[in-house]
Amino acid sequence: MQAEDFKPNRLANAKMMLKMLFEEVTQERIGLIAFTSQAYMLCPITTDLDALKNLSERLQINMLPVAGTVISPTIKLASRMLSPYSGVKALVLITDGEDHEPKDIEETLSTARENGIRIITVGIGTKEGELIPIKTANGTEYKKDKDGKTVLTKLDEESLINLAS
């Protein structure tokens, strides 16, 4: 979410999308999950839009204790959060679609289907991709993987389409 292919960065744009969503809903119950390689419930299912707005505005890069991107834990947590409710249920997933551990996704999607949860994917990022800047005292460096290669994060539209279907 640090990548700056959407100015000023992906996270700022995701927060703007959440704000727009919260302005459109009136009676729906909504929860808020932030994720990296793990999913964290920031707000349980609620109708308190003010709390949701406040929490979403406070989202920050590096606020979660682990790094990476794995989508399955988010779908699992959303399934647990939404399973007690009847009616139409949906997970709006704002992500670039990159998944560092896609092996669990089919089982996780099966659980979501069993719970009647629709997955709506909102892609953020570009197909061309962007380097991930890291601000330092000496300026800007770029994130590197465990092998020392500079990381290029790209929108994975195919994965997002598969998730939503």
HELIX and SHEET records of a PDB file:
HELIX    1   1 ARG A   10  GLU A   24  1                                  15    
HELIX    2   2 LEU A   49  GLU A   57  1                                   9    
HELIX    3   3 SER A   72  LEU A   82  1                                  11    
HELIX    4   4 PRO A  102  ASP A  104  5                                   3    
HELIX    5   5 ILE A  105  GLU A  114  1                                  10    
HELIX    6   6 GLU A  157  ALA A  164  1                                   8    
SHEET    1   A 2 ILE A  30  PHE A  35  0                                        
SHEET    2   A 2 ALA A  39  THR A  46 -1                                        
SHEET    1   B 2 LYS A  89  THR A  95  0                                        
SHEET    2   B 2 ILE A 117  GLY A 123  1                                        
SHEET    1   C 2 GLU A 130  LEU A 131  0                                        
SHEET    2   C 2 LEU A 152  THR A 153 -1                                        
SHEET    1   D 2 PRO A 133  THR A 136  0                                        
SHEET    2   D 2 GLY A 139  TYR A 142 -1                                        
END                                                                             
